[in-house]
Amino acid sequence: MPTASYDLHLHTCWSYDATAEPEAHFRRARELGVHTIAITEHHNIDSWEEVAAVAGDYPEVRVVRAAELTVTTSVGNVDLLCYGLPVEPPSALAAVLTEYHDWQRRAGSTLSAGLQALGCDFSDDARRKLLQTYRPERSIAFQGVTHVKNGVLRGYLIEQGWAADEDDYHRLMKQVREQVTPPPYPAVDRVTSAVHEAGGLVAIAHPPQYFLNDDRARMDRLREECALDGIECAHPNVDASLTSLYREYCRTHSLVSTAGSDCHDTTQLEERFAQHGGPAEWLDEFLERIIQR
């Protein structure tokens, strides 16, 4: 697959499950001639200050301010890519982002409580030490002791003997959910209204899992409920046939088409940065829509 000129779905170490430093995305963009990127942290915009500082050394790379915000909908949790956010979030968006910070800490403490209820010695302090094995101290200091990346948690629980293998890990997590109720993500209407009020665009991320591939009734339902401005039509988890279908759906409903590699670490940066299959014309349409808003 040829390298695209843009990548609108990237994560840094400011996302709970990613390890790439902000500058790594800029270096890779320069190496490959990619001229537009979007850093879309999970649940936060905490990397923006670092990203802005790094961007000054890479003037040929445009950065779109963005975040990936998971919301509660009538069909379950859905990941939304929110683009074109302002440097200083207005009050409604600032309140939503504060809610996400609180959610990450509550999700972590709830996990610890559930495991402890099952006899696993996984205190908040133990969770902090586990986070320190892959997250930089500056992100922990700023965000607090959050939830843990799934793969890291699985490996730790198996290493401690609390789960025998991956299947046993999933069994254990089911038991945890029976002991404690995980905190819900913020409600979709509150999040999307705050993003739109701030002048941002809302696109659904890696949609096959939410659209049930190509269920038109489901697509229509989420388009309305999530107040979508766009769809991530090209992504490593989107088959080429679905890319064409989603693109046509976007054209029918005047939605923008976005594309991204969803890189989280340096290995992924080497293997799939800007390898999503989205054509250049999508970026032009996307940027025009952001400017219009």
WOURNOR-V898361 format. One record per residue. N is the residue number from 1. RES is the residue in one small letter. PSI is psi in degrees with one decimal (999 if undefined). OMEGA is omega in degrees with one decimal (999 if undefined). D_FIRST is the distance of its C-alpha to the first C-alpha in Angstrom with 1 decimal. Layout:
n->N res->RES psi->PSI omega->OMEGA d_first->D_FIRST
n->N res->RES psi->PSI omega->OMEGA d_first->D_FIRST
This chain:
n->1 res->m psi->130.9 omega->179.3 d_first->0.0
n->2 res->p psi->151.6 omega->178.4 d_first->3.8
n->3 res->t psi->129.8 omega->178.3 d_first->6.6
n->4 res->a psi->167.8 omega->179.9 d_first->8.9
n->5 res->s psi->2.6 omega->-177.0 d_first->12.5
n->6 res->y psi->162.0 omega->175.1 d_first->13.8
n->7 res->d psi->113.0 omega->-171.9 d_first->13.9
n->8 res->l psi->24.6 omega->178.0 d_first->16.9
n->9 res->h psi->94.6 omega->-176.1 d_first->17.3
n->10 res->l psi->149.7 omega->-179.7 d_first->18.4
n->11 res->h psi->150.4 omega->175.2 d_first->21.4
n->12 res->t psi->-175.4 omega->-179.0 d_first->23.9
n->13 res->c psi->-3.4 omega->174.1 d_first->26.9
n->14 res->w psi->-5.9 omega->168.7 d_first->28.8
n->15 res->s psi->141.8 omega->-172.8 d_first->27.2
n->16 res->y psi->-23.4 omega->-174.3 d_first->29.1
n->17 res->d psi->14.4 omega->-176.8 d_first->26.2
n->18 res->a psi->159.4 omega->-177.7 d_first->24.2
n->19 res->t psi->-6.8 omega->-177.9 d_first->25.0
n->20 res->a psi->136.4 omega->174.1 d_first->22.9
n->21 res->e psi->148.9 omega->-179.3 d_first->25.2
n->22 res->p psi->-42.7 omega->-176.3 d_first->24.7
n->23 res->e psi->-25.6 omega->-179.1 d_first->24.4
n->24 res->a psi->-35.1 omega->179.0 d_first->21.5
n->25 res->h psi->-39.2 omega->179.8 d_first->19.2
n->26 res->f psi->-42.0 omega->178.3 d_first->20.7
n->27 res->r psi->-43.6 omega->-179.2 d_first->20.4
n->28 res->r psi->-38.2 omega->177.7 d_first->16.7
n->29 res->a psi->-43.9 omega->178.9 d_first->16.3
n->30 res->r psi->-43.6 omega->-179.0 d_first->18.5
n->31 res->e psi->-37.9 omega->-173.1 d_first->16.7
n->32 res->l psi->-2.9 omega->-179.1 d_first->13.3
n->33 res->g psi->25.2 omega->177.4 d_first->15.2
n->34 res->v psi->127.4 omega->-171.8 d_first->14.5
n->35 res->h psi->-4.8 omega->178.0 d_first->17.8
n->36 res->t psi->129.8 omega->177.8 d_first->18.3
n->37 res->i psi->160.1 omega->172.4 d_first->18.3
n->38 res->a psi->125.3 omega->174.8 d_first->20.4
n->39 res->i psi->115.3 omega->-171.5 d_first->22.1
n->40 res->t psi->72.8 omega->-177.4 d_first->22.9
n->41 res->e psi->147.2 omega->173.6 d_first->25.4
n->42 res->h psi->118.1 omega->168.6 d_first->26.7
n->43 res->h psi->9.0 omega->-176.6 d_first->30.2
n->44 res->n psi->169.7 omega->173.1 d_first->30.9
n->45 res->i psi->27.9 omega->-170.1 d_first->30.5
n->46 res->d psi->-18.0 omega->-179.2 d_first->32.2
n->47 res->s psi->-5.5 omega->-170.5 d_first->29.6
n->48 res->w psi->-41.5 omega->-178.9 d_first->30.2
n->49 res->e psi->-44.7 omega->178.7 d_first->32.9
n->50 res->e psi->-41.9 omega->179.9 d_first->30.9
n->51 res->v psi->-43.5 omega->179.8 d_first->27.7
n->52 res->a psi->-38.7 omega->180.0 d_first->30.0
n->53 res->a psi->-42.9 omega->179.5 d_first->31.6
n->54 res->v psi->-38.7 omega->-176.1 d_first->28.4
n->55 res->a psi->-30.2 omega->179.3 d_first->27.0
n->56 res->g psi->-24.8 omega->179.2 d_first->30.0
n->57 res->d psi->-4.3 omega->-179.0 d_first->28.6
n->58 res->y psi->66.1 omega->-174.5 d_first->25.3
n->59 res->p psi->-18.9 omega->-179.4 d_first->26.4
n->60 res->e psi->-6.3 omega->-178.1 d_first->23.2
n->61 res->v psi->113.5 omega->176.3 d_first->21.4
n->62 res->r psi->139.3 omega->178.0 d_first->22.6
n->63 res->v psi->127.3 omega->174.8 d_first->23.3
n->64 res->v psi->124.3 omega->179.5 d_first->23.8
n->65 res->r psi->129.5 omega->-172.5 d_first->26.5
n->66 res->a psi->173.8 omega->174.5 d_first->25.6
n->67 res->a psi->152.9 omega->172.8 d_first->26.2
n->68 res->e psi->110.6 omega->-174.6 d_first->25.2
n->69 res->l psi->121.8 omega->178.6 d_first->28.5
n->70 res->t psi->132.9 omega->-174.7 d_first->29.2
n->71 res->v psi->159.8 omega->174.6 d_first->31.9
n->72 res->t psi->124.2 omega->178.0 d_first->34.4
n->73 res->t psi->178.9 omega->179.8 d_first->34.2
n->74 res->s psi->-16.2 omega->-179.8 d_first->36.2
n->75 res->v psi->9.9 omega->-179.5 d_first->33.4
n->76 res->g psi->-167.0 omega->-178.7 d_first->32.9
n->77 res->n psi->138.8 omega->-178.6 d_first->30.8
n->78 res->v psi->136.5 omega->177.8 d_first->27.9
n->79 res->d psi->127.1 omega->179.4 d_first->25.5
n->80 res->l psi->130.1 omega->174.3 d_first->25.6
n->81 res->l psi->119.9 omega->-174.7 d_first->23.6
n->82 res->c psi->114.9 omega->-170.5 d_first->26.3
n->83 res->y psi->157.2 omega->174.5 d_first->25.5
n->84 res->g psi->33.0 omega->-178.7 d_first->27.7
n->85 res->l psi->148.7 omega->-177.8 d_first->30.4
n->86 res->p psi->158.5 omega->178.2 d_first->33.4
n->87 res->v psi->-43.6 omega->178.1 d_first->34.3
n->88 res->e psi->102.1 omega->-177.3 d_first->37.5
n->89 res->p psi->134.8 omega->173.8 d_first->37.1
n->90 res->p psi->171.3 omega->-168.8 d_first->40.0
n->91 res->s psi->-42.2 omega->-177.1 d_first->42.4
n->92 res->a psi->-43.6 omega->179.3 d_first->40.7
n->93 res->l psi->-38.2 omega->177.6 d_first->37.3
n->94 res->a psi->-39.9 omega->178.9 d_first->39.0
n->95 res->a psi->-40.2 omega->178.2 d_first->40.8
n->96 res->v psi->-43.2 omega->-179.5 d_first->37.7
n->97 res->l psi->-35.7 omega->174.3 d_first->36.0
n->98 res->t psi->-39.6 omega->178.2 d_first->39.3
n->99 res->e psi->-38.2 omega->177.6 d_first->39.2
n->100 res->y psi->-39.2 omega->175.7 d_first->35.7
n->101 res->h psi->-45.0 omega->178.9 d_first->37.1
n->102 res->d psi->-40.3 omega->-178.8 d_first->40.0
n->103 res->w psi->-43.7 omega->-178.5 d_first->37.9
n->104 res->q psi->-40.9 omega->178.9 d_first->35.9
n->105 res->r psi->-40.9 omega->179.5 d_first->39.2
n->106 res->r psi->-37.2 omega->177.5 d_first->40.8
n->107 res->a psi->-39.5 omega->178.3 d_first->37.9
n->108 res->g psi->-47.1 omega->-178.0 d_first->38.4
n->109 res->s psi->-33.6 omega->177.3 d_first->42.2
n->110 res->t psi->-40.0 omega->176.5 d_first->42.1
n->111 res->l psi->-47.1 omega->179.4 d_first->39.9
n->112 res->s psi->-43.2 omega->-179.0 d_first->42.4
n->113 res->a psi->-40.8 omega->179.9 d_first->45.3
n->114 res->g psi->-42.4 omega->178.4 d_first->43.9
n->115 res->l psi->-38.8 omega->178.0 d_first->43.4
n->116 res->q psi->-35.4 omega->177.7 d_first->46.8
n->117 res->a psi->-24.1 omega->178.9 d_first->48.4
n->118 res->l psi->4.6 omega->177.8 d_first->47.1
n->119 res->g psi->7.4 omega->178.4 d_first->48.6
n->120 res->c psi->127.4 omega->-177.1 d_first->45.6
n->121 res->d psi->76.7 omega->-177.0 d_first->46.6
n->122 res->f psi->76.0 omega->-178.4 d_first->43.7
n->123 res->s psi->173.1 omega->174.9 d_first->45.4
n->124 res->d psi->-36.5 omega->179.1 d_first->43.9
n->125 res->d psi->-39.8 omega->177.3 d_first->44.5
n->126 res->a psi->-36.1 omega->178.2 d_first->42.7
n->127 res->r psi->-38.8 omega->176.0 d_first->39.7
n->128 res->r psi->-45.2 omega->-179.6 d_first->39.9
n->129 res->k psi->-35.7 omega->178.0 d_first->39.9
n->130 res->l psi->-41.0 omega->176.4 d_first->36.8
n->131 res->l psi->-36.7 omega->-178.0 d_first->35.0
n->132 res->q psi->-13.2 omega->178.1 d_first->36.0
n->133 res->t psi->-16.9 omega->-179.2 d_first->34.2
n->134 res->y psi->-11.3 omega->-179.4 d_first->30.8
n->135 res->r psi->141.9 omega->177.5 d_first->31.6
n->136 res->p psi->149.3 omega->-176.2 d_first->33.1
n->137 res->e psi->-32.2 omega->-177.5 d_first->36.8
n->138 res->r psi->-34.5 omega->179.1 d_first->36.4
n->139 res->s psi->-37.0 omega->177.2 d_first->34.3
n->140 res->i psi->-41.7 omega->179.7 d_first->36.8
n->141 res->a psi->-36.1 omega->-176.9 d_first->39.7
n->142 res->f psi->-42.8 omega->-173.8 d_first->38.4
n->143 res->q psi->-16.5 omega->-176.0 d_first->37.0
n->144 res->g psi->-171.9 omega->-178.0 d_first->39.5
n->145 res->v psi->96.1 omega->-173.2 d_first->39.1
n->146 res->t psi->-170.9 omega->171.1 d_first->36.3
n->147 res->h psi->168.3 omega->-171.8 d_first->34.8
n->148 res->v psi->144.3 omega->175.6 d_first->32.8
n->149 res->k psi->135.5 omega->-172.7 d_first->29.1
n->150 res->n psi->-47.3 omega->-178.2 d_first->29.1
n->151 res->g psi->-37.9 omega->178.3 d_first->27.9
n->152 res->v psi->-44.1 omega->179.5 d_first->30.4
n->153 res->l psi->-43.6 omega->-179.7 d_first->33.2
n->154 res->r psi->-47.6 omega->179.6 d_first->32.6
n->155 res->g psi->-40.1 omega->-179.2 d_first->32.8
n->156 res->y psi->-46.0 omega->-177.5 d_first->35.9
n->157 res->l psi->-34.8 omega->176.4 d_first->37.7
n->158 res->i psi->-41.7 omega->179.5 d_first->37.1
n->159 res->e psi->-37.8 omega->179.9 d_first->38.2
n->160 res->q psi->-8.4 omega->179.5 d_first->41.4
n->161 res->g psi->10.6 omega->180.0 d_first->42.1
n->162 res->w psi->-15.3 omega->173.4 d_first->41.9
n->163 res->a psi->140.6 omega->-175.6 d_first->39.2
n->164 res->a psi->-36.6 omega->-177.1 d_first->38.9
n->165 res->d psi->-171.0 omega->-176.5 d_first->35.2
n->166 res->e psi->-41.7 omega->178.8 d_first->32.3
n->167 res->d psi->-40.9 omega->-179.9 d_first->34.2
n->168 res->d psi->-33.3 omega->175.6 d_first->37.3
n->169 res->y psi->-45.8 omega->179.1 d_first->35.5
n->170 res->h psi->-36.5 omega->175.6 d_first->34.6
n->171 res->r psi->-43.8 omega->-179.8 d_first->38.2
n->172 res->l psi->-41.9 omega->179.7 d_first->39.4
n->173 res->m psi->-34.3 omega->175.2 d_first->37.4
n->174 res->k psi->-40.2 omega->178.1 d_first->38.8
n->175 res->q psi->-36.5 omega->177.0 d_first->42.2
n->176 res->v psi->-45.3 omega->-179.3 d_first->41.5
n->177 res->r psi->-22.8 omega->175.7 d_first->40.8
n->178 res->e psi->-22.7 omega->-179.7 d_first->44.1
n->179 res->q psi->-36.3 omega->-175.5 d_first->45.9
n->180 res->v psi->156.3 omega->178.1 d_first->44.5
n->181 res->t psi->114.7 omega->178.6 d_first->42.9
n->182 res->p psi->144.4 omega->179.6 d_first->39.6
n->183 res->p psi->141.0 omega->178.8 d_first->39.8
n->184 res->p psi->150.3 omega->171.7 d_first->38.1
n->185 res->y psi->158.7 omega->176.1 d_first->35.4
n->186 res->p psi->150.6 omega->-177.6 d_first->36.7
n->187 res->a psi->142.1 omega->-174.0 d_first->37.2
n->188 res->v psi->-41.5 omega->-175.0 d_first->34.5
n->189 res->d psi->-36.9 omega->179.6 d_first->37.0
n->190 res->r psi->-40.4 omega->-178.5 d_first->38.2
n->191 res->v psi->-50.6 omega->-175.9 d_first->34.8
n->192 res->t psi->-35.4 omega->178.1 d_first->33.4
n->193 res->s psi->-37.4 omega->178.6 d_first->36.7
n->194 res->a psi->-40.2 omega->178.6 d_first->36.7
n->195 res->v psi->-45.7 omega->-179.7 d_first->33.2
n->196 res->h psi->-39.7 omega->177.3 d_first->34.0
n->197 res->e psi->-32.8 omega->179.5 d_first->37.4
n->198 res->a psi->-0.4 omega->178.9 d_first->35.6
n->199 res->g psi->12.5 omega->-176.5 d_first->33.6
n->200 res->g psi->167.1 omega->174.6 d_first->30.3
n->201 res->l psi->147.1 omega->179.3 d_first->27.7
n->202 res->v psi->122.1 omega->176.9 d_first->26.9
n->203 res->a psi->141.6 omega->178.3 d_first->23.6
n->204 res->i psi->134.0 omega->-177.3 d_first->23.2
n->205 res->a psi->153.2 omega->176.4 d_first->20.6
n->206 res->h psi->72.7 omega->-165.8 d_first->18.3
n->207 res->p psi->-16.7 omega->-176.2 d_first->20.6
n->208 res->p psi->-39.7 omega->-178.2 d_first->20.4
n->209 res->q psi->-25.2 omega->-179.9 d_first->23.0
n->210 res->y psi->-34.7 omega->179.9 d_first->25.2
n->211 res->f psi->0.4 omega->-172.7 d_first->24.9
n->212 res->l psi->47.7 omega->-176.2 d_first->25.3
n->213 res->n psi->-78.1 omega->-174.1 d_first->22.0
n->214 res->d psi->35.1 omega->178.1 d_first->23.6
n->215 res->d psi->104.8 omega->-173.6 d_first->27.3
n->216 res->r psi->-38.2 omega->178.8 d_first->28.4
n->217 res->a psi->-40.4 omega->178.6 d_first->31.6
n->218 res->r psi->-41.0 omega->178.5 d_first->29.9
n->219 res->m psi->-45.9 omega->179.2 d_first->27.5
n->220 res->d psi->-41.6 omega->-178.8 d_first->30.5
n->221 res->r psi->-46.8 omega->-178.8 d_first->32.5
n->222 res->l psi->-31.6 omega->175.9 d_first->30.0
n->223 res->r psi->-41.5 omega->-179.4 d_first->29.3
n->224 res->e psi->-47.2 omega->-175.8 d_first->33.0
n->225 res->e psi->-36.7 omega->-179.1 d_first->33.9
n->226 res->c psi->2.9 omega->180.0 d_first->31.2
n->227 res->a psi->51.3 omega->-171.4 d_first->31.9
n->228 res->l psi->139.2 omega->168.9 d_first->28.2
n->229 res->d psi->-14.8 omega->-176.2 d_first->27.0
n->230 res->g psi->173.3 omega->179.2 d_first->23.3
n->231 res->i psi->138.1 omega->173.9 d_first->20.7
n->232 res->e psi->87.7 omega->-172.9 d_first->17.5
n->233 res->c psi->-23.9 omega->-179.2 d_first->15.6
n->234 res->a psi->127.2 omega->-174.2 d_first->12.1
n->235 res->h psi->154.5 omega->179.3 d_first->12.1
n->236 res->p psi->-25.9 omega->-179.3 d_first->11.1
n->237 res->n psi->10.5 omega->178.5 d_first->14.2
n->238 res->v psi->116.3 omega->177.8 d_first->13.8
n->239 res->d psi->149.1 omega->-177.0 d_first->13.0
n->240 res->a psi->-35.4 omega->179.4 d_first->11.4
n->241 res->s psi->-35.2 omega->177.5 d_first->15.0
n->242 res->l psi->-33.7 omega->176.2 d_first->16.4
n->243 res->t psi->-46.7 omega->179.4 d_first->14.2
n->244 res->s psi->-41.5 omega->-179.4 d_first->15.9
n->245 res->l psi->-44.7 omega->-179.5 d_first->19.2
n->246 res->y psi->-37.6 omega->178.9 d_first->19.2
n->247 res->r psi->-42.8 omega->178.8 d_first->18.4
n->248 res->e psi->-37.6 omega->177.4 d_first->21.3
n->249 res->y psi->-41.3 omega->177.3 d_first->23.4
n->250 res->c psi->-44.2 omega->-178.9 d_first->22.9
n->251 res->r psi->-38.1 omega->179.8 d_first->24.0
n->252 res->t psi->-36.8 omega->-173.6 d_first->26.9
n->253 res->h psi->15.8 omega->177.2 d_first->28.1
n->254 res->s psi->43.6 omega->177.0 d_first->27.3
n->255 res->l psi->152.6 omega->174.6 d_first->24.9
n->256 res->v psi->151.6 omega->176.2 d_first->22.2
n->257 res->s psi->126.1 omega->178.0 d_first->18.5
n->258 res->t psi->167.6 omega->-178.0 d_first->17.0
n->259 res->a psi->140.6 omega->179.5 d_first->13.6
n->260 res->g psi->160.3 omega->-176.5 d_first->13.3
n->261 res->s psi->-17.6 omega->179.0 d_first->12.1
n->262 res->d psi->38.8 omega->179.2 d_first->15.8
n->263 res->c psi->139.1 omega->179.0 d_first->16.1
n->264 res->h psi->-21.7 omega->-174.7 d_first->19.6
n->265 res->d psi->175.4 omega->-174.4 d_first->20.1
n->266 res->t psi->-32.3 omega->176.9 d_first->19.2
n->267 res->t psi->-45.3 omega->177.8 d_first->17.4
n->268 res->q psi->-35.2 omega->177.1 d_first->14.9
n->269 res->l psi->-39.0 omega->179.4 d_first->14.8
n->270 res->e psi->-34.7 omega->-170.8 d_first->13.8
n->271 res->e psi->-31.6 omega->-170.8 d_first->11.2
n->272 res->r psi->11.1 omega->178.4 d_first->9.5
n->273 res->f psi->125.8 omega->-179.6 d_first->11.1
n->274 res->a psi->19.8 omega->178.1 d_first->9.6
n->275 res->q psi->66.5 omega->-175.7 d_first->6.4
n->276 res->h psi->-18.3 omega->176.7 d_first->7.8
n->277 res->g psi->2.6 omega->178.3 d_first->6.8
n->278 res->g psi->131.4 omega->-178.0 d_first->10.3
n->279 res->p psi->162.9 omega->-176.2 d_first->11.5
n->280 res->a psi->-32.2 omega->-176.7 d_first->13.9
n->281 res->e psi->-27.4 omega->178.5 d_first->16.9
n->282 res->w psi->-39.4 omega->-179.3 d_first->16.8
n->283 res->l psi->-42.3 omega->179.2 d_first->17.6
n->284 res->d psi->-44.0 omega->178.7 d_first->20.5
n->285 res->e psi->-41.3 omega->179.9 d_first->21.9
n->286 res->f psi->-49.8 omega->-178.1 d_first->21.7
n->287 res->l psi->-35.7 omega->177.4 d_first->23.4
n->288 res->e psi->-39.6 omega->179.9 d_first->26.0
n->289 res->r psi->-39.4 omega->178.2 d_first->26.9
n->290 res->i psi->-43.9 omega->-179.5 d_first->27.4
n->291 res->i psi->-40.9 omega->-179.8 d_first->29.6
n->292 res->q psi->-36.9 omega->-179.2 d_first->31.6
n->293 res->r psi->999 omega->999 d_first->32.4
